[in-house]
Amino acid sequence: MISEKTCIGFHPRTDEVDYLHFELSNGCASYVGCVEHSRRDRDDYITIFYENIASGKQDNFMEKAGDTLGLGYDLDSILHYGDKYFSSNGKPTIRPKEIGVKIGQRTHLSSLDVQRLWKLYQCGTS
């Protein structure tokens, strides 16, 4: 999916210091990524319901400083948490402020995901 829309390629690791390790498991987790909901400007777009977050999972919802690359907040990002991620009681942990918007899709890179990757990895530049 990433290689089809960007200049990023993947190959089996040999001796690289920086690399990705994929493994099959239940759910989706990473130490990199899934941070769209943690941007400093996120409160303009979503509401976090801390009272519904499972004990010990609050850190997943803390705001973090980071480079937005000058691109807007992306509710359709493949990295954005869904509305009940880490819920302790089945109630929402995140709700978009825009009515009727679904969050937490895992089927495609959004157009902003692609733009972000192009900027971050300087695709199209020599």
Phi, psi and omega per residue, in radians:
M1 nan -0.789 -3.137
I2 -1.230 -0.799 -3.109
S3 -1.134 -0.527 -3.133
E4 -1.192 -0.476 -3.014
K5 -2.044 -0.008 -3.108
T6 -2.421 -3.104 3.097
C7 -1.568 0.128 -3.076
I8 -1.485 2.284 3.099
G9 -2.119 2.807 -3.135
F10 -2.220 2.528 3.060
H11 -2.594 2.776 3.124
P12 -1.045 2.486 -3.118
R13 -1.210 2.435 2.992
T14 -1.946 -1.463 3.136
D15 -2.264 0.375 -3.124
E16 -1.100 2.472 3.085
V17 -1.314 -0.757 3.104
D18 -1.723 2.228 -3.096
Y19 -2.804 2.926 3.049
L20 -1.874 2.483 3.056
H21 -2.134 2.092 3.125
F22 -1.830 2.444 3.025
E23 -2.539 2.584 3.096
L24 -1.340 2.319 3.079
S25 -2.843 3.101 3.068
N26 -1.387 2.310 3.091
G27 1.473 -2.949 -3.094
C28 -2.396 2.236 -3.141
A29 -2.637 2.631 3.059
S30 -2.774 2.726 3.034
Y31 -1.537 -0.203 3.057
V32 -2.182 2.380 -3.114
G33 1.726 -3.072 -3.083
C34 0.843 0.766 -3.132
V35 -2.093 0.049 -3.105
E36 -0.945 -0.636 -3.087
H37 -1.394 0.030 -3.086
S38 -1.909 0.023 -3.129
R39 -1.057 2.677 -3.139
R40 -1.079 -0.463 -3.121
D41 -1.683 0.162 -3.040
R42 -1.049 -0.544 -3.096
D43 -1.168 -0.221 3.033
D44 -1.345 -0.292 -3.001
Y45 -2.108 -0.492 -3.099
I46 -2.388 2.800 3.003
T47 -2.037 2.314 3.093
I48 -1.735 2.314 3.102
F49 -1.846 1.513 -3.068
Y50 -1.044 -0.540 -3.117
E51 -1.167 -0.292 -3.132
N52 -1.752 -0.045 -3.092
I53 -1.444 2.333 -3.139
A54 -1.056 2.521 3.129
S55 -0.971 2.332 3.126
G56 1.509 -0.069 -3.110
K57 -1.904 0.052 -3.090
Q58 -1.050 -0.573 -3.134
D59 -1.034 -0.462 3.121
N60 -1.163 -0.227 -3.072
F61 -1.997 0.101 -3.133
M62 -1.302 2.472 3.052
E63 -1.141 2.500 3.130
K64 -2.310 2.484 3.048
A65 -1.279 2.541 3.111
G66 -3.082 2.904 -3.135
D67 -1.502 2.035 3.118
T68 -1.450 -0.052 -3.129
L69 1.020 0.368 3.119
G70 1.292 0.228 -3.123
L71 -1.809 2.656 -3.072
G72 -1.248 2.987 3.081
Y73 -1.214 2.429 -3.001
D74 -2.130 1.682 3.109
L75 -1.181 -0.354 -3.129
D76 -1.652 0.060 -3.095
S77 -1.046 2.503 3.062
I78 -1.172 -0.287 -3.139
L79 -1.580 -0.193 -3.055
H80 -1.327 2.339 3.061
Y81 -1.075 2.646 3.015
G82 -1.387 3.010 -2.998
D83 -1.192 -0.355 -3.119
K84 -2.114 0.303 3.122
Y85 -1.048 2.302 3.117
F86 1.090 0.493 3.110
S87 -1.288 2.429 3.104
S88 -1.581 -0.261 -2.989
N89 -2.432 0.207 -3.134
G90 1.428 -0.041 3.103
K91 -1.618 2.812 -3.097
P92 -1.070 2.491 2.989
T93 -1.766 -0.396 3.120
I94 -2.423 2.437 3.033
R95 -2.386 2.247 3.068
P96 -1.165 2.523 3.096
K97 -1.308 -0.425 3.093
E98 -1.420 2.113 -3.087
I99 -1.118 2.397 3.045
G100 1.445 0.022 -3.129
V101 -1.528 2.311 3.079
K102 -1.648 2.492 3.086
I103 -2.217 2.748 3.074
G104 1.611 0.395 3.124
Q105 -1.247 2.586 -3.124
R106 -2.263 0.455 -3.054
T107 -1.835 -0.381 -3.043
H108 -2.740 2.734 2.972
L109 -1.336 2.317 3.062
S110 -1.291 2.918 3.110
S111 -1.077 -0.630 3.087
L112 -1.240 -0.569 3.026
D113 -1.012 -0.804 -3.125
V114 -1.136 -0.793 3.115
Q115 -1.041 -0.721 -3.134
R116 -1.098 -0.764 3.115
L117 -1.137 -0.719 3.110
W118 -1.059 -0.762 3.128
K119 -1.208 -0.795 -3.088
L120 -1.091 -0.754 -3.093
Y121 -1.723 0.146 3.082
Q122 0.902 0.799 3.077
C123 -1.122 2.469 3.119
G124 1.515 -0.040 3.072
T125 -1.927 2.665 -3.127
S126 -1.640 nan nan
